[in-house]
Amino acid sequence: MKLKALLISAIALTALPANASNKPSEADLQAMALIKAYGYTCDTYSGSVFNSWSQEYSIHCNNYRYHYIIKDVGGKYVVEVQ
């Protein structure tokens, strides 16, 4: 019984975004500014995850309504809408 509860809590923790406090970090604020500079909407921060394998930054805005991926392509940052 304890093992099952432990597994459930471990699964729940891995499902949380990297910044689960919903307070944007400095990197999140810079990402939001970049998204806005590309002409997209990102008024409120919902969550973000950095993928170290692909070196991509995934950010959700406006109550998870919008999802963006920021990539480094040839030394320039590119914003993709998901």
Jmol script that loads the backbone (N, CA, C; Angstrom):
load data "model"
ATOM      1  N   MET A   1       0.824  -1.195   0.000  1.00  0.00           N
ATOM      2  CA  MET A   1       0.000   0.000   0.000  1.00  0.00           C
ATOM      3  C   MET A   1       0.871   1.263   0.000  1.00  0.00           C
ATOM      4  N   LYS A   2       1.947   1.273   0.806  1.00  0.00           N
ATOM      5  CA  LYS A   2       2.835   2.432   0.840  1.00  0.00           C
ATOM      6  C   LYS A   2       3.535   2.633  -0.490  1.00  0.00           C
ATOM      7  N   LEU A   3       3.904   1.526  -1.125  1.00  0.00           N
ATOM      8  CA  LEU A   3       4.594   1.612  -2.413  1.00  0.00           C
ATOM      9  C   LEU A   3       3.697   2.243  -3.468  1.00  0.00           C
ATOM     10  N   LYS A   4       2.431   1.862  -3.457  1.00  0.00           N
ATOM     11  CA  LYS A   4       1.481   2.419  -4.426  1.00  0.00           C
ATOM     12  C   LYS A   4       1.337   3.929  -4.228  1.00  0.00           C
ATOM     13  N   ALA A   5       1.218   4.374  -2.977  1.00  0.00           N
ATOM     14  CA  ALA A   5       1.093   5.804  -2.690  1.00  0.00           C
ATOM     15  C   ALA A   5       2.360   6.546  -3.095  1.00  0.00           C
ATOM     16  N   LEU A   6       3.514   5.918  -2.873  1.00  0.00           N
ATOM     17  CA  LEU A   6       4.786   6.517  -3.252  1.00  0.00           C
ATOM     18  C   LEU A   6       4.904   6.669  -4.765  1.00  0.00           C
ATOM     19  N   LEU A   7       4.477   5.646  -5.503  1.00  0.00           N
ATOM     20  CA  LEU A   7       4.515   5.706  -6.965  1.00  0.00           C
ATOM     21  C   LEU A   7       3.569   6.772  -7.500  1.00  0.00           C
ATOM     22  N   ILE A   8       2.394   6.859  -6.922  1.00  0.00           N
ATOM     23  CA  ILE A   8       1.424   7.864  -7.372  1.00  0.00           C
ATOM     24  C   ILE A   8       1.967   9.267  -7.143  1.00  0.00           C
ATOM     25  N   SER A   9       2.578   9.513  -5.987  1.00  0.00           N
ATOM     26  CA  SER A   9       3.123  10.847  -5.724  1.00  0.00           C
ATOM     27  C   SER A   9       4.325  11.139  -6.616  1.00  0.00           C
ATOM     28  N   ALA A  10       5.127  10.125  -6.932  1.00  0.00           N
ATOM     29  CA  ALA A  10       6.264  10.327  -7.839  1.00  0.00           C
ATOM     30  C   ALA A  10       5.784  10.665  -9.239  1.00  0.00           C
ATOM     31  N   ILE A  11       4.744  10.003  -9.699  1.00  0.00           N
ATOM     32  CA  ILE A  11       4.178  10.287 -11.021  1.00  0.00           C
ATOM     33  C   ILE A  11       3.591  11.690 -11.044  1.00  0.00           C
ATOM     34  N   ALA A  12       2.916  12.077  -9.989  1.00  0.00           N
ATOM     35  CA  ALA A  12       2.321  13.412  -9.921  1.00  0.00           C
ATOM     36  C   ALA A  12       3.403  14.490  -9.948  1.00  0.00           C
ATOM     37  N   LEU A  13       4.520  14.258  -9.283  1.00  0.00           N
ATOM     38  CA  LEU A  13       5.597  15.242  -9.278  1.00  0.00           C
ATOM     39  C   LEU A  13       6.242  15.385 -10.644  1.00  0.00           C
ATOM     40  N   THR A  14       6.369  14.294 -11.385  1.00  0.00           N
ATOM     41  CA  THR A  14       6.984  14.387 -12.706  1.00  0.00           C
ATOM     42  C   THR A  14       6.060  15.055 -13.708  1.00  0.00           C
ATOM     43  N   ALA A  15       4.780  15.105 -13.421  1.00  0.00           N
ATOM     44  CA  ALA A  15       3.826  15.735 -14.338  1.00  0.00           C
ATOM     45  C   ALA A  15       3.793  17.250 -14.172  1.00  0.00           C
ATOM     46  N   LEU A  16       4.376  17.769 -13.097  1.00  0.00           N
ATOM     47  CA  LEU A  16       4.373  19.210 -12.875  1.00  0.00           C
ATOM     48  C   LEU A  16       5.354  19.899 -13.800  1.00  0.00           C
ATOM     49  N   PRO A  17       5.044  21.107 -14.229  1.00  0.00           N
ATOM     50  CA  PRO A  17       6.009  21.854 -15.037  1.00  0.00           C
ATOM     51  C   PRO A  17       7.242  22.202 -14.211  1.00  0.00           C
ATOM     52  N   ALA A  18       8.315  22.583 -14.888  1.00  0.00           N
ATOM     53  CA  ALA A  18       9.581  22.874 -14.216  1.00  0.00           C
ATOM     54  C   ALA A  18       9.424  23.979 -13.172  1.00  0.00           C
ATOM     55  N   ASN A  19       8.603  24.952 -13.456  1.00  0.00           N
ATOM     56  CA  ASN A  19       8.392  26.063 -12.534  1.00  0.00           C
ATOM     57  C   ASN A  19       6.942  25.989 -12.063  1.00  0.00           C
ATOM     58  N   ALA A  20       6.675  25.103 -11.112  1.00  0.00           N
ATOM     59  CA  ALA A  20       5.299  24.832 -10.690  1.00  0.00           C
ATOM     60  C   ALA A  20       4.712  25.929  -9.807  1.00  0.00           C
ATOM     61  N   SER A  21       5.511  26.881  -9.385  1.00  0.00           N
ATOM     62  CA  SER A  21       5.012  27.928  -8.508  1.00  0.00           C
ATOM     63  C   SER A  21       4.190  28.973  -9.259  1.00  0.00           C
ATOM     64  N   ASN A  22       4.227  28.927 -10.579  1.00  0.00           N
ATOM     65  CA  ASN A  22       3.537  29.885 -11.443  1.00  0.00           C
ATOM     66  C   ASN A  22       4.020  31.319 -11.246  1.00  0.00           C
ATOM     67  N   LYS A  23       5.228  31.454 -10.745  1.00  0.00           N
ATOM     68  CA  LYS A  23       5.876  32.761 -10.694  1.00  0.00           C
ATOM     69  C   LYS A  23       6.969  32.737 -11.740  1.00  0.00           C
ATOM     70  N   PRO A  24       6.870  33.599 -12.736  1.00  0.00           N
ATOM     71  CA  PRO A  24       7.865  33.553 -13.813  1.00  0.00           C
ATOM     72  C   PRO A  24       9.266  33.925 -13.334  1.00  0.00           C
ATOM     73  N   SER A  25      10.233  33.137 -13.777  1.00  0.00           N
ATOM     74  CA  SER A  25      11.637  33.442 -13.483  1.00  0.00           C
ATOM     75  C   SER A  25      12.112  34.527 -14.447  1.00  0.00           C
ATOM     76  N   GLU A  26      13.341  34.947 -14.299  1.00  0.00           N
ATOM     77  CA  GLU A  26      13.900  35.944 -15.210  1.00  0.00           C
ATOM     78  C   GLU A  26      13.932  35.405 -16.639  1.00  0.00           C
ATOM     79  N   ALA A  27      14.274  34.108 -16.788  1.00  0.00           N
ATOM     80  CA  ALA A  27      14.282  33.484 -18.123  1.00  0.00           C
ATOM     81  C   ALA A  27      12.882  33.464 -18.718  1.00  0.00           C
ATOM     82  N   ASP A  28      11.874  33.211 -17.884  1.00  0.00           N
ATOM     83  CA  ASP A  28      10.489  33.205 -18.362  1.00  0.00           C
ATOM     84  C   ASP A  28      10.071  34.596 -18.844  1.00  0.00           C
ATOM     85  N   LEU A  29      10.440  35.618 -18.093  1.00  0.00           N
ATOM     86  CA  LEU A  29      10.107  36.988 -18.482  1.00  0.00           C
ATOM     87  C   LEU A  29      10.780  37.368 -19.799  1.00  0.00           C
ATOM     88  N   GLN A  30      12.012  36.924 -19.981  1.00  0.00           N
ATOM     89  CA  GLN A  30      12.712  37.194 -21.242  1.00  0.00           C
ATOM     90  C   GLN A  30      12.062  36.433 -22.393  1.00  0.00           C
ATOM     91  N   ALA A  31      11.634  35.198 -22.129  1.00  0.00           N
ATOM     92  CA  ALA A  31      10.945  34.412 -23.160  1.00  0.00           C
ATOM     93  C   ALA A  31       9.626  35.072 -23.543  1.00  0.00           C
ATOM     94  N   MET A  32       8.900  35.578 -22.548  1.00  0.00           N
ATOM     95  CA  MET A  32       7.635  36.259 -22.831  1.00  0.00           C
ATOM     96  C   MET A  32       7.874  37.509 -23.674  1.00  0.00           C
ATOM     97  N   ALA A  33       8.946  38.238 -23.388  1.00  0.00           N
ATOM     98  CA  ALA A  33       9.279  39.435 -24.170  1.00  0.00           C
ATOM     99  C   ALA A  33       9.625  39.056 -25.611  1.00  0.00           C
ATOM    100  N   LEU A  34      10.347  37.964 -25.783  1.00  0.00           N
ATOM    101  CA  LEU A  34      10.692  37.495 -27.127  1.00  0.00           C
ATOM    102  C   LEU A  34       9.443  37.074 -27.904  1.00  0.00           C
ATOM    103  N   ILE A  35       8.538  36.379 -27.233  1.00  0.00           N
ATOM    104  CA  ILE A  35       7.276  35.959 -27.861  1.00  0.00           C
ATOM    105  C   ILE A  35       6.490  37.184 -28.321  1.00  0.00           C
ATOM    106  N   LYS A  36       6.421  38.196 -27.473  1.00  0.00           N
ATOM    107  CA  LYS A  36       5.711  39.425 -27.829  1.00  0.00           C
ATOM    108  C   LYS A  36       6.406  40.158 -28.972  1.00  0.00           C
ATOM    109  N   ALA A  37       7.744  40.105 -28.993  1.00  0.00           N
ATOM    110  CA  ALA A  37       8.500  40.748 -30.066  1.00  0.00           C
ATOM    111  C   ALA A  37       8.208  40.079 -31.413  1.00  0.00           C
ATOM    112  N   TYR A  38       7.874  38.796 -31.393  1.00  0.00           N
ATOM    113  CA  TYR A  38       7.484  38.081 -32.610  1.00  0.00           C
ATOM    114  C   TYR A  38       6.036  38.364 -32.995  1.00  0.00           C
ATOM    115  N   GLY A  39       5.322  39.126 -32.161  1.00  0.00           N
ATOM    116  CA  GLY A  39       3.947  39.510 -32.482  1.00  0.00           C
ATOM    117  C   GLY A  39       2.891  38.573 -31.937  1.00  0.00           C
ATOM    118  N   TYR A  40       3.283  37.652 -31.068  1.00  0.00           N
ATOM    119  CA  TYR A  40       2.329  36.695 -30.492  1.00  0.00           C
ATOM    120  C   TYR A  40       1.852  37.178 -29.131  1.00  0.00           C
ATOM    121  N   THR A  41       0.775  36.576 -28.650  1.00  0.00           N
ATOM    122  CA  THR A  41       0.187  36.932 -27.366  1.00  0.00           C
ATOM    123  C   THR A  41       0.777  36.087 -26.244  1.00  0.00           C
ATOM    124  N   CYS A  42       1.238  36.761 -25.205  1.00  0.00           N
ATOM    125  CA  CYS A  42       1.700  36.089 -23.992  1.00  0.00           C
ATOM    126  C   CYS A  42       1.605  37.097 -22.851  1.00  0.00           C
ATOM    127  N   ASP A  43       0.376  37.317 -22.390  1.00  0.00           N
ATOM    128  CA  ASP A  43       0.130  38.331 -21.367  1.00  0.00           C
ATOM    129  C   ASP A  43       0.373  37.807 -19.956  1.00  0.00           C
ATOM    130  N   THR A  44       0.040  36.543 -19.717  1.00  0.00           N
ATOM    131  CA  THR A  44       0.245  35.954 -18.395  1.00  0.00           C
ATOM    132  C   THR A  44       1.004  34.642 -18.526  1.00  0.00           C
ATOM    133  N   TYR A  45       1.840  34.373 -17.558  1.00  0.00           N
ATOM    134  CA  TYR A  45       2.667  33.169 -17.521  1.00  0.00           C
ATOM    135  C   TYR A  45       1.879  32.014 -16.913  1.00  0.00           C
ATOM    136  N   SER A  46       1.909  30.842 -17.566  1.00  0.00           N
ATOM    137  CA  SER A  46       1.238  29.655 -17.032  1.00  0.00           C
ATOM    138  C   SER A  46       2.223  28.572 -16.610  1.00  0.00           C
ATOM    139  N   GLY A  47       3.299  28.381 -17.353  1.00  0.00           N
ATOM    140  CA  GLY A  47       4.279  27.362 -17.005  1.00  0.00           C
ATOM    141  C   GLY A  47       5.334  27.245 -18.087  1.00  0.00           C
ATOM    142  N   SER A  48       6.451  26.597 -17.733  1.00  0.00           N
ATOM    143  CA  SER A  48       7.524  26.436 -18.707  1.00  0.00           C
ATOM    144  C   SER A  48       8.361  25.207 -18.382  1.00  0.00           C
ATOM    145  N   VAL A  49       9.010  24.688 -19.422  1.00  0.00           N
ATOM    146  CA  VAL A  49       9.899  23.536 -19.282  1.00  0.00           C
ATOM    147  C   VAL A  49      11.060  23.728 -20.245  1.00  0.00           C
ATOM    148  N   PHE A  50      12.279  23.482 -19.762  1.00  0.00           N
ATOM    149  CA  PHE A  50      13.442  23.499 -20.632  1.00  0.00           C
ATOM    150  C   PHE A  50      13.824  22.061 -20.938  1.00  0.00           C
ATOM    151  N   ASN A  51      13.933  21.721 -22.214  1.00  0.00           N
ATOM    152  CA  ASN A  51      14.325  20.387 -22.639  1.00  0.00           C
ATOM    153  C   ASN A  51      15.814  20.413 -22.934  1.00  0.00           C
ATOM    154  N   SER A  52      16.597  19.838 -22.034  1.00  0.00           N
ATOM    155  CA  SER A  52      18.050  19.891 -22.191  1.00  0.00           C
ATOM    156  C   SER A  52      18.538  19.026 -23.341  1.00  0.00           C
ATOM    157  N   TRP A  53      17.777  18.012 -23.710  1.00  0.00           N
ATOM    158  CA  TRP A  53      18.177  17.141 -24.814  1.00  0.00           C
ATOM    159  C   TRP A  53      18.124  17.890 -26.143  1.00  0.00           C
ATOM    160  N   SER A  54      16.993  18.541 -26.414  1.00  0.00           N
ATOM    161  CA  SER A  54      16.826  19.248 -27.686  1.00  0.00           C
ATOM    162  C   SER A  54      17.196  20.725 -27.590  1.00  0.00           C
ATOM    163  N   GLN A  55      17.514  21.192 -26.377  1.00  0.00           N
ATOM    164  CA  GLN A  55      17.854  22.597 -26.138  1.00  0.00           C
ATOM    165  C   GLN A  55      16.709  23.530 -26.547  1.00  0.00           C
ATOM    166  N   GLU A  56      15.490  23.110 -26.255  1.00  0.00           N
ATOM    167  CA  GLU A  56      14.302  23.911 -26.547  1.00  0.00           C
ATOM    168  C   GLU A  56      13.657  24.368 -25.246  1.00  0.00           C
ATOM    169  N   TYR A  57      13.047  25.521 -25.303  1.00  0.00           N
ATOM    170  CA  TYR A  57      12.357  26.104 -24.157  1.00  0.00           C
ATOM    171  C   TYR A  57      10.875  26.152 -24.491  1.00  0.00           C
ATOM    172  N   SER A  58      10.078  25.429 -23.736  1.00  0.00           N
ATOM    173  CA  SER A  58       8.634  25.377 -23.958  1.00  0.00           C
ATOM    174  C   SER A  58       7.960  26.251 -22.909  1.00  0.00           C
ATOM    175  N   ILE A  59       7.096  27.145 -23.354  1.00  0.00           N
ATOM    176  CA  ILE A  59       6.413  28.049 -22.429  1.00  0.00           C
ATOM    177  C   ILE A  59       4.927  28.123 -22.777  1.00  0.00           C
ATOM    178  N   HIS A  60       4.103  28.135 -21.735  1.00  0.00           N
ATOM    179  CA  HIS A  60       2.654  28.249 -21.878  1.00  0.00           C
ATOM    180  C   HIS A  60       2.220  29.604 -21.330  1.00  0.00           C
ATOM    181  N   CYS A  61       1.308  30.245 -22.045  1.00  0.00           N
ATOM    182  CA  CYS A  61       0.835  31.570 -21.657  1.00  0.00           C
ATOM    183  C   CYS A  61      -0.689  31.612 -21.591  1.00  0.00           C
ATOM    184  N   ASN A  62      -1.174  32.641 -20.947  1.00  0.00           N
ATOM    185  CA  ASN A  62      -2.607  32.952 -20.884  1.00  0.00           C
ATOM    186  C   ASN A  62      -3.451  31.751 -20.469  1.00  0.00           C
ATOM    187  N   ASN A  63      -3.160  31.242 -19.269  1.00  0.00           N
ATOM    188  CA  ASN A  63      -3.927  30.128 -18.700  1.00  0.00           C
ATOM    189  C   ASN A  63      -3.846  28.885 -19.576  1.00  0.00           C
ATOM    190  N   TYR A  64      -2.659  28.586 -20.076  1.00  0.00           N
ATOM    191  CA  TYR A  64      -2.368  27.429 -20.932  1.00  0.00           C
ATOM    192  C   TYR A  64      -3.095  27.481 -22.275  1.00  0.00           C
ATOM    193  N   ARG A  65      -3.560  28.642 -22.668  1.00  0.00           N
ATOM    194  CA  ARG A  65      -4.238  28.764 -23.959  1.00  0.00           C
ATOM    195  C   ARG A  65      -3.239  28.746 -25.116  1.00  0.00           C
ATOM    196  N   TYR A  66      -2.068  29.340 -24.897  1.00  0.00           N
ATOM    197  CA  TYR A  66      -1.052  29.402 -25.939  1.00  0.00           C
ATOM    198  C   TYR A  66       0.191  28.640 -25.500  1.00  0.00           C
ATOM    199  N   HIS A  67       0.800  27.944 -26.459  1.00  0.00           N
ATOM    200  CA  HIS A  67       2.011  27.159 -26.195  1.00  0.00           C
ATOM    201  C   HIS A  67       3.048  27.519 -27.253  1.00  0.00           C
ATOM    202  N   TYR A  68       4.223  27.892 -26.796  1.00  0.00           N
ATOM    203  CA  TYR A  68       5.293  28.298 -27.697  1.00  0.00           C
ATOM    204  C   TYR A  68       6.553  27.482 -27.407  1.00  0.00           C
ATOM    205  N   ILE A  69       7.341  27.241 -28.442  1.00  0.00           N
ATOM    206  CA  ILE A  69       8.648  26.613 -28.321  1.00  0.00           C
ATOM    207  C   ILE A  69       9.677  27.630 -28.813  1.00  0.00           C
ATOM    208  N   ILE A  70      10.699  27.861 -28.010  1.00  0.00           N
ATOM    209  CA  ILE A  70      11.781  28.762 -28.399  1.00  0.00           C
ATOM    210  C   ILE A  70      13.015  27.910 -28.660  1.00  0.00           C
ATOM    211  N   LYS A  71      13.578  28.064 -29.870  1.00  0.00           N
ATOM    212  CA  LYS A  71      14.742  27.282 -30.290  1.00  0.00           C
ATOM    213  C   LYS A  71      15.870  28.210 -30.699  1.00  0.00           C
ATOM    214  N   ASP A  72      17.082  27.708 -30.569  1.00  0.00           N
ATOM    215  CA  ASP A  72      18.260  28.395 -31.079  1.00  0.00           C
ATOM    216  C   ASP A  72      18.569  27.791 -32.443  1.00  0.00           C
ATOM    217  N   VAL A  73      18.329  28.559 -33.508  1.00  0.00           N
ATOM    218  CA  VAL A  73      18.562  28.088 -34.873  1.00  0.00           C
ATOM    219  C   VAL A  73      19.660  28.960 -35.485  1.00  0.00           C
ATOM    220  N   GLY A  74      20.821  28.381 -35.641  1.00  0.00           N
ATOM    221  CA  GLY A  74      21.934  29.123 -36.250  1.00  0.00           C
ATOM    222  C   GLY A  74      22.361  30.343 -35.477  1.00  0.00           C
ATOM    223  N   GLY A  75      22.226  30.299 -34.158  1.00  0.00           N
ATOM    224  CA  GLY A  75      22.625  31.437 -33.337  1.00  0.00           C
ATOM    225  C   GLY A  75      21.558  32.480 -33.113  1.00  0.00           C
ATOM    226  N   LYS A  76      20.372  32.268 -33.695  1.00  0.00           N
ATOM    227  CA  LYS A  76      19.253  33.191 -33.499  1.00  0.00           C
ATOM    228  C   LYS A  76      18.095  32.429 -32.874  1.00  0.00           C
ATOM    229  N   TYR A  77      17.401  33.109 -31.968  1.00  0.00           N
ATOM    230  CA  TYR A  77      16.242  32.478 -31.326  1.00  0.00           C
ATOM    231  C   TYR A  77      15.017  32.591 -32.215  1.00  0.00           C
ATOM    232  N   VAL A  78      14.310  31.481 -32.331  1.00  0.00           N
ATOM    233  CA  VAL A  78      13.110  31.408 -33.151  1.00  0.00           C
ATOM    234  C   VAL A  78      11.951  30.964 -32.259  1.00  0.00           C
ATOM    235  N   VAL A  79      10.805  31.612 -32.407  1.00  0.00           N
ATOM    236  CA  VAL A  79       9.599  31.260 -31.650  1.00  0.00           C
ATOM    237  C   VAL A  79       8.672  30.491 -32.569  1.00  0.00           C
ATOM    238  N   GLU A  80       8.269  29.289 -32.138  1.00  0.00           N
ATOM    239  CA  GLU A  80       7.304  28.480 -32.882  1.00  0.00           C
ATOM    240  C   GLU A  80       6.035  28.343 -32.067  1.00  0.00           C
ATOM    241  N   VAL A  81       4.899  28.458 -32.737  1.00  0.00           N
ATOM    242  CA  VAL A  81       3.608  28.286 -32.094  1.00  0.00           C
ATOM    243  C   VAL A  81       3.238  26.812 -32.151  1.00  0.00           C
ATOM    244  N   GLN A  82       2.795  26.280 -31.033  1.00  0.00           N
ATOM    245  CA  GLN A  82       2.381  24.869 -30.979  1.00  0.00           C
ATOM    246  C   GLN A  82       0.885  24.764 -30.939  1.00  0.00           C
TER     247      GLN A  82
END
end "model"
wireframe off; spacefill off
backbone 0.3
color backbone group
